[in-house]
Amino acid sequence: MFQDKVRAMVYGAFSISFIILLTYVFSIQTVFIHITFGFLPLAMYGAWFGPWRAGLVGALANFLGTAVLGLGVFFPGFMLSDFLTGWIYGFFFHNKPPMGWKNTWLPFLLVAVFVHLGLNTLWLTLFYDKAASAIFMGRLVKNILCYPLEISLFLLVYRPAAAWRLQKS
């Protein structure tokens, strides 16, 4: 029991560091559009440790990446979005066998529609005091293009990692 908690904390720390690197350092950013691979360690952590821990890792990565490191602007709404993203990935992927497209399309769609296009567009309109219509179309195109790429990348990484993890158990 204690070993599982320590393992979750250590993996969480590594995941947070990878999320920060892939979200804030190795990403393509404009004011309203953010193309990043930070979803990958968060989805992997959610698959291994469940929704609540993944939500916490997502929120902590957001806080540390923005407030502490100064690599962005801290806004509590984005921290909530990152918590919900981790929670969704953990809810759908935790303790599941290696998956295919039929098991992964829904969680990535929920994150794209409700978190990225819904909540994050709301946070951007509140933060920048701009009309949602001015922000939404570019974000919609980005999410449509990135949706199949994110699923493919997740499956490319998750399948061998899940097989490796089963061998280690």
Buried (B, 14 or more C-beta within 10 A) or exposed (E): EEEEEEEBEEBBEEBBBBBBBBBBEEBEEEEBBBEBBBBBBBBBBBBBBBBBBBBBBBBBBBBBBBEEEEBBEEBEBBBBBBBBBBBBBBBBBBEEEBBEEEBBEEBBEBBBEBBBBEBBBBBBBEEEEEEEEEBBEEBBEBBEEBBEEBBEBBBEBBBEBBEEEEEEE
